[in-house]
Amino acid sequence: MGHLHSRNIIIGVTGGIAAYKIAELIRLLRGDGASVRIILSRGAQAFVTPLTLQSLSGYPVHTELLDETAEMGMGHIELARWADIFLVAPATADTVARLAAGRADDLLTTAALATPAPLFVAPAMNQHMWNNAATTANIQTLRERGVKIIGPDAGEQACGDVGAGRLTEPETISAEISAHFPTRALEGKRAIITAGPTREPMDPVRYISNHSSGKMGFALAQAAAEAGAETILISGPVMLDTPKGVTRINVETALQMHEVCIDQIQKPTDLFVGSAAVADYRAEFNAPQKIKKVGDTLTLNLVRNPDIITEVAGSAHRPSLVVGFAAETEQLLEYAEGKRLTKQLDVVIANDVSQADIGFNSDINGVTWLDDTGHDVMPLTTKQNLAKLLIERCRQKLSQPEDQNKHISAPAEDNR
């Protein structure tokens, strides 16, 4: 059963070239269980026909403000009351301006003004129009009123310009809409998620660590909790608030995280996601006093930390689904697949951390999902949206028959 099961969604389509993408968006929303009705502006009908969208949505497409076939001719009020979500996509610069001004001179803007449902707006326009001060002010006005703005994306535009203004891809819009509603898809399941870095002390002052912010792991914990799972978040030292409904256990070192993870999987667990950036090595000796600066070099002996996710995957108390992360700077797919096989993981999420705009400390991320069926590049989006997509993928894996979800036997050596 989809995340949007029995939800009612209105899409107001306005006159932009990106209107053709609404066909795919309707398919995604209906596939997730939603009922979708379309309001088509006069300008939008130049780009996509009512018959096309009616065929995809299963409902007549609405185009006129005063509908003689509706009860008392007040079709816009009936639509406004029907909706659980009202989405305007693509929203042209003119439509954004009219929404900000509270105009009600056609069916789309009237229904948007009359609906008690949350309003989402996905802008799409030329980059200069998007960056114009008037559009910026209108978008800010909508945000201040509680309207959720989705996108726009940046890239090559139909006019030949390159910049911000492209309609956000349908998969991401669908995820944003889904994120508005709590889902209970993991009701009765138990999930353990690790997040953040570990700190391996050298002395009372210094430690070995990495750049992990914990944002991806915390987003995954939030998504799992929203999906109804009993969620345990085992976190290294980060400055992030605990997501609602999540039980958080704080640790500092890899040894502490190892101990907590092994202890937690003693209780039957459905999903284990190792998204923490656990230090591979620690100082052999933790000096009791601050190490003084003497000479031009310092020799530090390092010893290997336990491989937490390998032990979890090989445990007699193995969770039903074990998911690892592979943060790589080169040969992303090769190293990630090697990790999946060697560590006997069901899934590996590969993350190219050599790209400065994704991965560590970023609010957006782009990853590749690898399992025994192959690999799939996930959309570049916010970590919150990506987490929901990943948790849904995990739910689908958990729902497979047991003999289709067995982990792979490991070859002889680690290819990490």
C-alpha positions in Angstrom: 0.0 0.0 0.0 1.5 3.3 -1.1 2.5 6.2 1.2 -0.3 8.4 -0.3 -3.0 5.7 -0.1 -6.4 7.4 -0.2 -4.9 10.9 -0.3 -6.6 13.5 -2.6 -4.2 15.7 -4.6 -5.0 18.6 -7.0 -2.4 19.6 -9.5 -2.9 23.1 -11.0 -1.0 23.1 -14.3 0.0 26.4 -15.8 1.3 27.5 -19.1 5.0 26.5 -19.2 6.9 24.1 -21.4 7.5 21.9 -18.3 3.8 21.0 -18.3 4.7 17.8 -20.2 6.4 16.5 -17.0 3.0 16.4 -15.2 2.1 13.2 -17.0 4.9 11.4 -15.2 4.1 13.1 -11.9 0.5 11.9 -12.1 1.8 8.3 -12.7 4.0 8.5 -9.7 1.4 9.9 -7.4 -1.3 7.4 -8.5 1.2 4.6 -8.2 1.7 5.6 -4.5 -2.0 5.3 -3.9 -3.2 8.9 -4.4 -6.3 10.2 -6.2 -5.3 13.0 -8.6 -7.4 15.7 -10.2 -6.1 18.3 -12.6 -6.9 22.0 -13.1 -5.5 23.1 -16.4 -5.1 26.8 -17.0 -5.8 28.2 -20.4 -2.1 28.7 -21.2 -1.3 25.1 -20.1 -3.7 23.8 -22.7 -1.2 25.0 -25.4 1.3 22.5 -24.0 -0.7 19.5 -22.9 -4.3 18.4 -23.7 -7.1 17.8 -21.2 -7.7 14.4 -22.8 -4.1 13.3 -22.0 -4.3 14.2 -18.4 -7.8 12.9 -18.0 -6.6 9.5 -19.3 -3.7 9.5 -16.8 -5.6 10.7 -13.8 -8.9 8.9 -14.3 -10.9 12.1 -13.7 -12.3 14.8 -16.0 -9.9 17.7 -16.2 -11.2 21.0 -14.9 -10.6 24.1 -16.9 -13.5 26.6 -16.2 -14.2 28.6 -13.1 -18.0 28.2 -13.2 -18.8 24.6 -13.9 -22.4 24.1 -15.0 -22.1 20.3 -14.3 -21.1 20.8 -10.7 -23.4 21.1 -7.8 -24.8 24.7 -7.7 -22.2 25.5 -10.4 -19.6 26.0 -7.7 -17.0 23.5 -9.0 -14.1 25.4 -7.5 -15.4 25.1 -4.0 -16.1 21.4 -4.4 -12.5 20.9 -5.6 -11.1 23.1 -2.8 -12.8 21.0 -0.2 -11.8 17.7 -1.8 -8.1 18.2 -1.8 -5.6 17.0 0.9 -2.8 18.7 -1.0 -3.0 21.5 -3.6 0.0 21.6 -5.9 0.7 24.2 -8.6 3.2 22.7 -11.1 4.7 24.1 -13.2 4.1 27.5 -11.7 5.0 30.3 -14.1 6.2 33.7 -12.9 2.8 35.1 -13.6 1.1 32.4 -11.6 3.5 33.0 -8.7 2.7 36.7 -8.8 -1.1 36.1 -8.9 -0.9 33.6 -6.0 1.1 36.1 -4.0 -1.4 38.9 -4.8 -4.4 36.7 -3.8 -5.9 36.9 -7.2 -9.0 34.7 -8.0 -9.7 35.4 -11.6 -9.6 31.9 -13.0 -10.3 28.4 -11.7 -6.8 27.6 -10.6 -6.1 30.7 -8.5 -9.7 30.7 -7.1 -9.4 27.0 -6.0 -6.0 27.7 -4.5 -7.4 30.6 -2.6 -10.4 28.7 -1.4 -8.8 25.4 -0.4 -8.1 24.6 3.3 -5.4 22.1 2.1 -1.7 22.9 2.3 -0.5 24.7 -0.9 2.7 23.5 -2.7 4.2 25.5 -5.5 6.8 24.2 -8.0 8.1 27.1 -10.0 9.4 26.8 -13.6 10.5 29.8 -15.6 13.5 31.4 -17.4 16.5 32.0 -15.1 16.2 35.8 -15.4 12.6 35.7 -14.5 13.4 33.5 -11.5 16.1 35.8 -10.3 14.1 39.0 -10.9 13.5 40.9 -7.7 9.8 40.8 -8.2 9.7 37.0 -8.3 12.0 36.8 -5.3 9.6 39.0 -3.4 6.6 37.0 -4.5 8.2 33.7 -3.5 9.1 35.2 -0.1 5.5 36.3 0.4 4.3 32.8 -0.3 6.8 31.2 2.0 5.8 33.6 4.8 2.2 32.4 4.4 3.2 28.8 4.8 3.3 27.8 1.2 5.8 25.1 0.5 8.1 25.9 -2.5 9.6 23.0 -4.3 12.7 23.9 -6.4 13.3 25.0 -8.9 16.3 23.0 -10.2 19.2 24.5 -12.2 20.4 23.4 -15.6 19.8 24.0 -19.3 16.5 25.5 -20.2 14.3 25.2 -23.2 15.1 28.8 -24.2 18.9 27.9 -24.3 19.8 29.7 -21.1 21.5 27.8 -18.3 20.6 28.5 -14.6 18.0 28.1 -12.0 14.4 27.8 -13.1 13.9 24.2 -14.3 10.9 22.4 -12.9 12.0 20.0 -10.2 11.9 16.4 -11.4 8.6 14.5 -10.9 10.2 11.9 -8.6 11.4 14.6 -6.2 8.1 16.5 -6.3 6.3 13.2 -5.5 8.7 12.6 -2.6 8.1 16.1 -1.3 4.3 15.5 -1.4 4.7 12.1 0.3 6.8 13.7 3.0 3.9 15.9 4.1 2.0 12.8 5.3 3.1 10.4 8.0 3.3 6.9 6.8 3.0 3.7 8.8 4.6 1.4 6.2 7.1 0.1 8.8 4.6 -0.3 11.6 5.7 -3.1 13.9 9.3 -3.1 12.6 12.4 -2.2 14.5 15.2 -0.2 12.9 18.7 0.6 14.1 20.6 3.5 12.3 24.1 4.7 13.0 25.1 8.2 12.2 27.8 10.8 12.5 31.6 10.4 13.0 33.5 8.7 15.8 36.3 10.4 17.7 39.4 8.4 18.6 41.4 10.1 21.3 45.1 10.6 21.2 45.3 12.4 24.5 42.9 14.5 26.6 42.9 17.2 24.0 43.3 15.7 20.5 41.4 13.0 18.6 41.3 11.4 15.2 37.9 11.9 13.3 36.4 12.8 10.0 34.1 15.3 8.3 30.8 13.5 8.8 28.0 15.8 10.0 25.5 13.1 10.7 22.8 14.8 8.6 22.1 11.7 6.4 21.8 9.3 9.3 19.5 11.6 11.2 17.3 12.1 8.2 17.1 8.3 7.8 16.2 7.9 11.4 13.5 10.6 11.0 12.1 8.8 7.9 12.1 5.4 9.6 10.3 6.8 12.6 7.7 8.6 10.4 7.2 5.3 8.7 6.2 3.8 12.0 9.3 1.8 12.9 10.7 1.6 16.4 13.8 3.5 15.6 17.1 3.4 17.5 19.7 6.1 16.5 23.2 5.4 17.6 25.1 8.7 17.0 28.6 9.9 17.2 29.3 13.4 18.4 27.2 15.8 16.2 25.2 19.1 16.8 21.8 17.9 15.6 18.5 17.6 17.3 17.0 14.2 17.9 14.2 13.5 15.4 10.7 13.1 16.9 9.9 9.6 17.9 13.5 8.4 17.8 15.5 6.8 20.7 19.0 8.2 20.6 22.1 6.7 22.1 25.2 8.9 22.0 28.7 7.5 21.7 32.1 8.9 21.1 34.5 6.2 19.9 34.2 3.3 17.4 34.6 0.9 20.3 31.6 2.4 22.1 29.5 2.4 18.9 30.5 -1.3 18.3 29.5 -2.2 21.8 26.1 -0.5 21.5 25.3 -1.9 18.1 26.1 -5.5 19.1 24.0 -5.0 22.3 21.1 -3.6 20.3 20.8 -6.3 17.7 20.3 -8.9 20.5 16.7 -7.8 20.3 15.1 -8.9 17.0 15.7 -6.2 14.4 14.2 -5.8 10.9 16.5 -3.0 9.5 20.1 -2.0 10.3 21.5 1.0 8.4 25.2 1.7 9.0 25.4 5.3 7.8 28.0 6.4 10.5 31.5 7.3 9.3 33.3 5.0 11.8 37.0 5.6 12.1 38.9 2.6 10.7 41.8 3.1 13.1 42.4 4.4 16.6 45.6 5.4 18.5 47.2 2.3 20.1 47.7 4.3 23.3 45.6 7.2 24.6 48.1 9.4 26.4 46.9 10.3 29.9 48.3 13.9 29.6 48.5 16.3 26.6 51.2 15.2 24.2 53.8 18.0 24.1 55.3 19.4 20.9 58.8 18.1 20.7 60.8 17.7 17.5 59.5 18.1 13.9 57.7 14.8 13.7 55.3 12.8 15.8 55.0 9.0 15.4 51.6 7.6 16.2 50.9 3.9 16.2 47.4 3.1 15.0 45.4 -0.1 15.5 42.3 -1.2 13.6 38.9 -0.7 15.0 36.2 -3.4 14.8 34.3 -3.6 11.6 30.9 -3.0 13.0 28.7 -3.6 10.0 30.6 -6.8 9.1 30.0 -8.2 12.6 26.3 -7.1 12.4 25.8 -8.8 9.1 27.6 -12.0 10.2 25.9 -12.2 13.6 23.7 -15.0 14.8 21.3 -12.1 15.6 21.6 -10.7 12.1 18.8 -8.1 11.3 16.5 -9.0 8.4 18.0 -6.3 6.2 21.5 -4.9 6.6 22.4 -1.7 4.7 25.8 -0.1 4.5 27.2 3.2 3.2 30.3 3.5 1.0 31.8 6.9 1.0 34.3 6.9 -1.8 36.5 9.4 -3.8 37.2 7.1 -6.8 35.9 3.9 -8.5 32.6 4.4 -6.7 30.7 1.4 -8.0 33.6 -1.0 -8.0 34.5 -0.3 -4.4 30.9 -0.2 -3.2 30.1 -3.5 -4.8 33.2 -5.0 -3.3 32.1 -3.8 0.1 28.6 -5.3 -0.4 30.0 -8.7 -1.3 32.8 -8.8 1.2 30.8 -7.6 4.2 27.8 -9.7 3.2 25.4 -6.8 3.1 22.0 -6.7 1.5 22.4 -3.2 0.2 25.1 -0.6 -0.1 24.4 3.1 -0.6 27.4 4.5 -2.6 28.2 8.2 -2.0 30.9 10.0 -4.1 32.3 12.3 -1.4 34.9 13.8 -3.8 32.1 16.1 -5.0 32.0 19.2 -2.8 28.3 19.9 -3.2 27.1 16.5 -1.9 28.0 14.2 0.9 29.8 15.4 4.1 28.2 18.5 5.7 26.0 19.2 2.7 22.2 19.5 2.9 21.8 17.7 -0.4 23.0 14.3 -1.5 23.2 12.1 -4.5 23.8 8.3 -4.1 23.7 5.0 -5.9 21.7 2.1 -4.5 23.4 -1.3 -5.0 21.9 -4.7 -4.3 21.9 -8.2 -5.8 19.8 -7.0 -8.7 22.3 -4.3 -9.8 22.6 -0.6 -9.2 20.3 2.4 -9.5 21.3 6.1 -9.4 19.0 8.0 -6.9 17.9 11.6 -7.7 20.0 14.5 -6.4 17.8 16.0 -3.7 17.8 17.1 -0.1 18.9 14.5 2.5 15.5 14.6 4.0 13.8 13.6 0.7 16.5 11.1 -0.1 16.1 9.5 3.3 12.4 8.9 2.6 13.2 7.4 -0.8 15.8 5.1 0.8 13.5 4.0 3.6 10.8 3.2 1.1 13.3 1.1 -0.9 14.2 -0.7 2.4 10.5 -1.3 3.1 10.2 -2.9 -0.4 13.2 -5.2 0.2 11.8 -6.2 3.6 8.5 -7.1 2.0 10.1 -9.5 -0.5 9.8 -13.3 0.2 12.6 -14.4 2.5 14.3 -16.5 -0.2 14.6 -13.4 -2.4 16.3 -11.3 0.2 19.2 -13.4 1.3 22.6 -11.8 1.6 25.5 -12.8 -0.7 28.3 -15.0 0.3 31.6 -13.2 0.7 34.7 -13.6 -1.4 38.1 -13.9 0.3 39.2 -10.3 0.8 37.9 -6.8 1.4 37.8 -4.6 -1.7 37.0 -1.4 0.2 
